[in-house]
Amino acid sequence: QVQLVESGGGLVQPGGSLRLSCAASGSIFSINAMGWYRQAPGKQRELVAAITSFHSTNYADSVKGRFTISRDNAKNTVYLQMNSLKPEDTAVYYCNVDVKPESWSRPVNYWGQGTQVTVSS
């Protein structure tokens, strides 16, 4: 089994910044893709940003130029630096990872518990 622990959410004023972290632990041989999703009230969960094991990234159009995803493979951790936050960024943010428990196994997908980000004055 794999556990994901998220941190870094909170309340911030428009224009402010937050940094989310998601640390994976447990039965891990390697981690393939890591990503962040968000879900606002009444809306579907959407991809915010993703990063491959080779550090290739992609972003939702709504966050390009404001958010940066990164990862530390040695720590099995993915980060999301969020700058110039807007009220429409308010949502619960979830990390998502594809983990290979063994070298020979297929990746297994895991979700974090979610962390609330609220952008409001």
C-alpha positions, 0 to 999 in steps of 0.5 A: 500500500501507498500513503499520500500526505498532502500539505500546504493548503489554506486561505490566501488573498487574491494575488498571493501564493501557496505551495502544496506538497504531497509526499508518498510513502509505503510500497514504492519501487518507482513513481511514474507520473505525478499530478495535481487535480482540483475540484470546486463546489458543483464542478467536476474534478479537473487536471491542474498540472502533471509531471512525468518521471523525466520532469516533463510537465503539462498545465491546464490553460487556466494556470499556465504562467502562474503555477509550477509543478515540480518533484523530488524523486529522492523524497517521492514528493510532488510540489505545486507552487501557486502564484498570482492566485485568483478567487477562481482557484478556490477548490480542494486540491488532490495529488495523484500518483502512479506507483510501481510497487515492484520493478515487475508490477504495473503502476497503481494509481493513488489519490491524496486526501485533498487539501483546501485552497481558498482565495478570498479577500 
